Amino acid sequence: MGIISYAQNFEDVMLWRCLGHVKNGFYIDVGAHHPVDDSVSLAFYENGWRGLHVEPSEFYSQLLKKYRPDEITLTKLLSDKNGASHFFEIAESGLSTGIENIAIEHQKKGYITVTKEVETITLDSIFADFGDIQVHWLKIDVEGMEKLVLSGWRESAYRPWVILIESTYPNSQVETHEDWEKLVIEKSYKFVYFDGLNRYYISKQHPELEKSFSTPPNIFDDFTIAPSSPYACKLRSASLESNNK
């Protein structure tokens, strides 16, 4: 069965190809952002899955709670320890971060940041709350905080089937995985795919999933693009330009 793709880089298509056979699965979306725009989870939600969102922005967290009331949304910042930390919020964007130097770079480009104190939580703490629930995919999109987030996964034996991690420096094509990938690999994961933005890893407990990452999204994935997708917006823009010539 095909899906509607909402994600910015067809992450949902790749995950659905891999895990669409699972009925009523469970995901953890770290840096969930908007419930629709660029959402990796919405296609799964529409097909019976449910999950947990971690979103430190109060604005986007409230949107998630409003439009996904039957899911869990934590208005917290994932990091290497439980406590509190500064969060540099950039309104109406996916650029908010817990890294001050990155926030300063955005300020120099004209973005307005608001510094807030937010509660932090670790992956260990999140995994501890789930008991025997299988986590089928874990997405980490944390604007430069990847190593801090993965460093908070110390003791838990939880092993999501698939992990995808945004692995380029914010707003660039500069790859960052050399700084944190070891923390994933040492938990018995195998790197299987890079889509230009994210790196995908599969648990060695599920080697059968690797074949799903042999090709990029294509016509045989039987998906349609949501009207809110950046690709749909570009197509509409191109069509208007063509019609106006």
Secondary structure, DSSP 4 states (H G I P E B T S, - for coil): ---EE-BTTSHHHHHHHHHTTSSS-EEEEET---SSTB-SSHHHHTTT-EEEEE---HHHHHHHHHH-TTSEEE--EE-SSSEEEEEEE-TTSS--BS-HHHHHHHHHTT---EEEEEEEE-HHHHHHT-TT----EEEE--TT-HHHHHHT-SS-----SEEEEE-B-TTS--B-GGGTHHHHHTTTEEEEEE-SSEEEEEETT-GGGGGGGSS-S-GGG--EE-TTSHHHHHHHHHHHHHHT-
